[in-house]
């Protein structure tokens, strides 16, 4: 009789242990994790993705401390409607406006079949201020930075400037460039609290073959291919970004430099509707204090890489991902 009671007691303990293990496994009671769960969207269907792995936020990435500024002193003022200029550093020929040296240049007006080229030295900083500008280019990029140190596109508060390219480019260099409505071979910054609208009928919307930084700006991109593309990195600070693209939404492409190839977003809001990846980086995606909404229309092969809809204060390492599937991150 005593043996039966002992056996019954042992059995009850084992069963309670099994139940407790199931509860911990199912609900994560008493455990910790550095992952974050996200709601995702794929096409028109709302799904729930696997957890997104979060890397250590001590990674050596820091957002620019630069703030937008207001420009009031100009080296030249360009009237796009009349294709005329007051000031120095500007040449206008056959509806092509060429900036040839460092300085701050103010644009206003409307122009069709017109494009802007920046061709300064590799030490020159150039600022282009656009106030309620509309430019539609023909056969090439609306803005093509061939050479400079840094080019800053400034959109003043309360203004909207629009840039649209053609469906075909005939003026390409030996690298088959430019291939974006706003295209820079060197460092590119976009600042100001106004609104920048870019329509890319040829391929990409905004492209930098070096670094790309957007600060405090409202940016709307519609692109035949990729929306926003930077090589070394893409940094978005306190900006409201909307991308509708048939290719990737936002991407960084440097796969050779260990300190490059990342996307860093801090503050603001990002909305992406893309045919391929929503946000793609060769190394790291770092997002903090931001609202991110992504919808991709392509097929998803790996459930853990499903479309990313909303994430705040988190960091993701994408360096081990080599999937060709369409995904949010």
N, C-alpha and C positions, 0 to 999 in steps of 0.2 A: 504493500500500500504506500509506504514511504517512498519507494523507488518510482512509483507512478506519479506522485506529486512532484518529485524532483525532475522527472522527464517532462512533465507538463509545464513546469516553470521554465525550463530551458527552451522548450518549443515556443512559449509565449515571448520570451526575450528575443529569439531569432526572428520571429514574425514582426515584432516591433522594430527591430533593427532594419529589416527589409523595407518596411513602410517608411521609416525615417529617411533611409537612403533615397527612396523614390521621390519623396518630397523635396529633399535638397537638390537632387538632380533636375527636377522639373522646374522649380521656382527659384533656384539659386540662393536658398536660405543660408546665411552665414558665409557666403563666398563673395569675392571681389573680382572685378573685371575692368580692363582698360579699353573696352570696346563700347561702341555706341550703336543703338538700333535706329533704323531709318525707315520711314514710309517711302515707297517708291512707286513710280508710274511707268508702265510699258505700253506704248500706244494709248488706247483709251481705257485700259484696264488698270485698276489699282491693285498692287500686290504688296507683299511684305518681304523685304530682302533679308538675307542672312546678316549677321552683325558685320559692321565695317571695322576692321582692325585699326586701332589708333596707335601711332608710334609715339615715342617719348617726345614731349613738347620742348625738350631742351636742345633739339636739333638746331644747328647754327643757321637759323633763318630769322631775319628781322625785317619788318616792313619799313619802308622809307620814312624818315621823320620830316620830309619835305611837305610843306603846305602850299595850297594854291595861293597865288598872288594876283593882284590887280595891276595891269600895265597901263601907264599913262604917257610915257615918253617913247616915241617911235622914231626909228631911223628912216622909215618910209611909210607912206599911206597909199594903198592900191585900191582904185575904184574898179571893181570887176565889171560893172555894167558898161563902163566906157573904155576898159582896158588902158587906163592911164595911171600914172604914178607921180607922186610928189616925194622927193627924197633920194637917198643914195642906196646903192647895193642891189638894185633891181634892173633887170633887162626884160623887155617885152617884145616878142617877135612871133608872128603867126599864131597868136592866141596861146603862146607858151610863156609863162612868167617864170623867170629864173632868178633865184636868190643866190648871190655869189659871195657873200661874206657874213661874218657874225653881225648880229643886230636883232632888233625887235621890229617886226613888220605887221602893219595893221591892214586888214582886208575888210571890205564891205561891198555889197552889191550882188548881182546875179550874172552868171556867165555860162554859156553852153559851148561845147567843143573846145573847152579850155582846160589847161592843166598847169600845175605848179611844180617846178623842179627846184630842189635845194642842192646846190653844188658848190660847197665852200671847202675850207681845208678841214683836215681831221682834228684840228684843235678848236674849231669855231663852234660856239653855241649860238643857235638860231631859235628865235621865238616867233611863231606865227599866230597872230591874234585874229580870230574870225568873229565878226559881229553880224549876225543874221545874214550869213553868206549862203549862196546856193551855187554849186559848181557841178556841171555835168561834163565829164571828159569824153573824148573820142579816141579810140585806138590805143589808149594807155591809161595809167593810173591818174586819178585826179590830183594826188600829191605823191611825188616820187622824190625821196631823199637819196641822192646818189652818194653824197659825202658830207659829213659834218662830225662834230664830236657828239653833241646832243641837240636834237630838235624838239622843241616844246610846242605843242598845239594847244592854244588857250581859247576856251569858249567862255566869254564873260557871263556873269549872272544875268538871268532874265532873257538870254538870247538863245536862238536855235540856228545851227548851221548844218547844211545838208551837202553830202558828197555822193555822187552817183557815177559809176563808170559804164563802159560799153560792154557788149556781149563778146566782142573779140578785141584782142590786142595785136597790133601790127608792129609796134615800136618796142621790141624786146632786145635785151642785151645778150651776150654770149652765155649767160646763165639762165636764159629764158625768163628773165625778170624785167620789169615788175610783174607780179601776179596778184596784186591786191589793190583795192580802191585807194587806200592810204598805205603806202609801201615805203619802208625805210631800210636802208642797208646798215644804218648805225642806230645808236640809242634813241629811243623815241619816248616822249612823255606827253600825256594828255591831261590838262588841268583845267580848272575853272568850273563853276557851278552851273553853267548853262547846259544845253543839250546838244550833243553831237549825233547826227544821224548819218549812217553809212549804208549805201546799197551797193552790193557787189554782184554785178551781173556776169562778170567774167569768171572769177574764182573766189579769192578770199576778201574779207572785209578790211581789217586792220592788221598790218604785218610789220614786225621788226625783225631784221636778221641779227639783231644784237639784243638789247634789253627793251622791255616794254612796260611802262608804268602808267597807271591811270589813277588820278587823285581827285576826289571830290566832284567828279563829273557824272552827268547823266549820258549814257551811251546806248544807242540803239543800232544794232547791226543786223542786216538781212543779207545773207551770203549764199552764192551758188555752191561754194565749197566750205572752207573753214571760216568761222566768224572772227575770232581774235587769236592771233598767233605771234608768239615771241620765241626767239631762239634760246637765249641764255636763261631768261625767266619772264614770267608775267606777274606783275604785282598790281593788285586792285585795292585801293585804300579809300574807304568811305564813299564809294561810288555806287550808283544804281545802273546795272548793266542788263540789257536785254539782247539776247542773241537768238535769231532764227536762222539756222544754217542747214544745208543739205549734207555737209561734212561734219567735222568736229565743232563743238561750240567754242571752247577756249583751250589752247594747247601751248606747251613749251617743248621744244624739239631737240635741245642739246643733249646728245647721248654719249658724248666723249669726255666732258668735263664734270668731275664728281661734284663740284660746287655749283653747277648750273643745272638746267633742265627741270626747274620747279615752277609751280603756280602757288602764289601766296595771296590770300584774300583776307582782309581785315576790315570789318565794318561794312555797312551798306547792304545792298540786296542784289542778287544775281538770279535772273530768269533765263533759262536756256531751253530751246526746243530744237533738237538736232537730229540729223539723220544718222550720225555716227556717235562717237563718244561725246558726252556732255562736257566734262573737263578731263583733259589728258595731259600727263606730264611724264617725262622720261625718268625723273627721279622721285620727287615728292610733291604732294598737294597738302598745303597747310591752310586751314580755314579757321578763323576765330571771329566771334562777335558779329556774325553775318547770317543773313537768311538766304539760303540757296534752294532754288526750285529748278529741277531738271526733268525734262521729258525727252526720251529718245525714241525714235520710230523704227530703228533697226532691230534685228533679231538678237536675242541675248543667249549665249551658249552656256555661260557659267552663272549659276544662281547667286554666288557670292559677289558677283560683279554687276548685279542688276542696277537699274537706273536709280540714281540718287536724287531724292526729292527735297530733303530739308535737313540741314546740319548746322549746328552752332557750336562754337568753342571747341573744335576738334581738329585733329591732324591725321592725315593718312599718308602712308608710304606706299607708292605704287611701283617701286623699282623692280619688284619681282614679277610683275604682271606682264605677260607677253601675249595675251589673248587678242584676237582680231575682232572680237565681238563688240557690238555697240553697247555702251554702258554709260552710266552717269559719271562714275569716276573710274 
